Each structure stands twice: as structure tokens, then as C-alpha cells.
Amino acid sequence: MKFGVSILAAVIGPLACMPTNQYTAPYDAGGEPTKDDEAKGDGSKDDQAHAGADSGAKPTAQPSAPSTPSTPSGMKPAPESGPAPTTPNPDQSTPESPTPQNTTPTTPEPSAEPSDSTTTDDVDSEPIVSDATADAATDSVPDQTTTEPSNTDAPSPSADGFFGDSRCSDEFTFCEDFESGELDGNRWAPQGPAPDIDDGLAARGTHSAHFHTQDNGLSLIRTSEPFPMPNNSYYARAFVYFDSMPTAPPWAHWTVSGAAGSGTEAEIRIGGQYDNTINRFGVGTDGGPTGDWTNLDQDPEGAVVPVPVQQWVCLEWQYKGDTNEGFFWWDDVEHPSLYTSATEHGGDSSEDYLLPSFESAWFGWWLYQTGTDPGEFDVWIDEIVIDDQPIGCTR
């Protein structure tokens, strides 16, 4: 009898490791940060990890016409159709010293498309299936292998016009170019070690904010100056330079910007995650009714590009608090797979993903797991803009 039970366990056990129908990045073993964790000013987390529930919904490649925001100046419109939002991709590298690259990178070789879904409760465990998809998972196990492209290749078709002198002006609701050479304490509140405002590397002008951390440390600056925004909606844009990306531990998760406010405990985040092959940009939240989840980039379809290192990237996103939608652009190109709405998200499918009444936003670097490789990280951020109109990368 014991022998029969052992055989049964051996057969059923692997079935619990099969992917679900929607890709929601698994989370760190230490769990995602809570507001109490933020108050500590370090990277520690006491809460337990919890993965987003698989809704099974496939976010549309593009939001419906009534809610689609106008395309930021200079931006290329999103393709009419795209991959099912919420799936990861390949990237890894540990570069040594920052060497800015303002030239247009080459196009990487297409990578094999990863599986449509993966959800885990623990990053050290294999993917597991939800009850709703367990039966379907027994039929087949999608191939999750990928071909790793170079992580210095990035889709920057018009990057030549992105850089140069500072372009901050009164036309923006909020613009920070760090050209004063020091952090403005009237508009920024540091958490963790304050960044250096140095002249060694800049996307525009001669200065940028340099964030340095070790292991799962955090270094960020928070502002409430531009809030509240009209209709609780805004665009944010920043130039970001990563000296390196984490290649350990598995599913290492990091954030470069977060926003919070009243009405929900959720912190709305822009960042990414190492999918054990590459680092991908991602969007998601910690806290709130939908839980702790991140949707990872799947664009361009069939040829996802890893987060580039040792070169500047231009990131822009929009949060439409009046309709609870989110949009994401990389180098003036929209990535439809990172679109979110009240019902199209990577969290608990029984809950709506409702945005807070925004009161503050932060920029910097926060990695949530220990035992990282490399053991320290350097990130530069330049010319941060928050506005109620599309911004683009050339303004």
C-alpha cells in the first residue's frame, strides 16, 4: 500500500509544477515590501511571499478606443495587435563599468517565445498550476526554453534625438534634470541612502542621480510636489541607465518607480524581473485587493528584448486613475503587453485592480531578494518629467 502511494505521489507531484494560462511573474521568497517595510528604509521584508492569482484573462494588446490615450509626441503607435499581455522573457549580464551608448542599438535575434504562463508561490519552487487550470495542464507542458539575445540590444529606433542638453521647462507640470548638482530637499525625500548627483554620466545636460545599493538594498527619492493631478491621471517619463542586471537569485524582482495614494493600500510599480534567462521590464503592484503581482513584457511579439545595460533607455508610463488603466512605452514605442485595467491584470481575478488617488511617486532602485549576483548595483536616472499630457522621449 505504501509503495502504491509513493508511485501516485511521483506521478501527481510534477503536475503541480505546470504553468497556467496567463503569465504573472512569481515572487521573491522574502515576499514583496509592505508599507511597514518601506518605513524601515531598507530592503528587508517580513511578509510572506504571495503570487498573483491566475485570472485566465488575456489583456488585449491595446485598450479600447474610448480609453486609449493619445500617443506621446514622437512616439510610435502600438501595433494593432500584440501578444497576450503578461508573459516573461530573456536577459542577463553583469557589466563592469558604465559606458554610455547614445547610438541606436542593433536589433537582436528573435528569441523563442516563452510559455504563456507561470505562477509560483515561492521563487525556489517550480511553477505551479491553479485549481482552475490543473486539468488543462495535464494535457501538455509548454516549452519554456528561450534563446538568449544580447542584453545590449534594445529597440531604440529614434534614440539619436533623445539626448543632448536639458529640456526641462515650464511647459511641464514637474521636471527634474539634476543640473543644480545637488538633490533638492524641497521636492525630494530620500529613502535609504540618498543618491549622488554626479557629473560622470547623464542622458541630458551634465548631471544625473546615481543610485548605489548592495544586495537587496534600496535607494530612492520620493516627491509629492505635482500631486494631485487632474482627473487623477498622469504621464511620467525618465531616462534610466543600468550598469548591470541581477542574474541571481531566481526570479529576482526590482523596481525603479512606484506611486501610492489614498483609497487603496496598493503601491503601483514600474520595474522588472529576472525570468531565469533574461531581465524583462514589468508592471504590477504590491498590496491592495489584487495582491502582489508583476506582468512581464512580451513585446515585440516573438522577439522580446531584455532590459539593456550600460546604455540609456527612455521609459514612459501613464496611469489613468479615472478609468483604472495603465500604459507603458519604451523608447517611444508602446508595449501593449504591459497594458492593465480594472479587469486585465495579473492579480486575484475575483478583484478589480483599482488605482489609488495618487499622492506621491518615487524613483530609484529597489531589489527585493538577498543573495544577488552581482552583489551591488548602480543605476542612474535623469530628466524626470510628470505631466498631464503625453511627454515622449524627444521633449
Phi, psi and omega in degrees: 000314179298325180296320180294321179295321180298317179297316181299319180295322181294327182282316186283326185309308182297335181295335180284358182254009184271148185287160177267186186274349181230135182278116171232122187299135175291160186247166185295151183297334181277353182084163180278158184291147175251174179298328176295321179297320181299322182297334181290335180075021176224186184265010184283155179217128180263340183285155180280151179294146176209124183274155178291143178289146180279114182279336183081350181282147178250106180302138180295152182297336181214144178294160180296156186308315184299331186253359182288126181285161178293148183285128180306149183306129179083355183278147173274134181295153178292150176298154183295335177219151182213181181290160178301119182304142176094077175203148184273184177200177186271144172181138172191148179177154176225076181295167186260294183239143183295129175228099186303142179230105182260012179266161181289120182288162179281161180277128182286160174294139179301139177265153176298134185291131181288173181294158186287348186199152171195130177219128177227157175269342184216128183294342179275354181259167177283161177302144178238163181253150175281165180301325185292336184242008183300317181295317181294327183293337182286344183285319181203156177242112182300148177285123183254013180285149178223156174264124188279116177278169177292137182275006173259003175267133181211150182282083181239068188296336183233029186296339182300333181266005185277331195251180180126221180285161175300141180240019175296140178203174181288352180289342180264147175299320182212131177212129180233116179249357177061017184287349177290342180088001177212157181285129181280105182290348178280340180241343183238136173244113181289150170229129191076192179299133177292145179290155170278137172262099188242167181251020181276340184202131180206143175280322177222150182067216185234356184229156174206170177269125183252114181258127180235130178223165174239138177052236183265034180286172176224149174211116184209164176230136185242142177227147173241004188305313185277357187261152359284156178259154180305134180059018180056036183226143179201160170254147173227140178222142178210146170267131185230139179231117179259123176287326179203165178237149179292137173242009174196149000284177177304138178060033176304129186242138184218158182224143176246348176203144177219158179219146182212168180183201182267165178096339178201153177277355185293139167257126184267126193233148172243126181187230180180187184201147175275118185268020181079003171229310178220168169267135178238148170293153181204161177232154180173204184206160170234130181085176182084173185299328183280348176094207187246111185205160175218130172265130184259151185301138176233015183249149351291152185301127178080357182211052183299139182257134178289161175299123183283153176240157178055039170199153181282140171236149178254118181246135175223145177215158176232135170246117177260091182295335181286338178238001180059046178241154176227143181226155185218135175234143175234119182051048176068016177241124180289142176247096185299335181292345180258014174287139176227156175213183181302324183253347181249096184202182183255012184258207181299115185292346179275356181241146173279144177270097184256130181282151179286170166280101193298133180234342180200161175216148177233158179223143181157219182217128177218116176248136195260352181248158175265173178070042185278157172226114005289175184275351177213160187223143175233126181227133176249138177231136185221155177040075178274129179233137171233129184206166179268002178238158176305143187253305183079176185258357182254354178267000000 
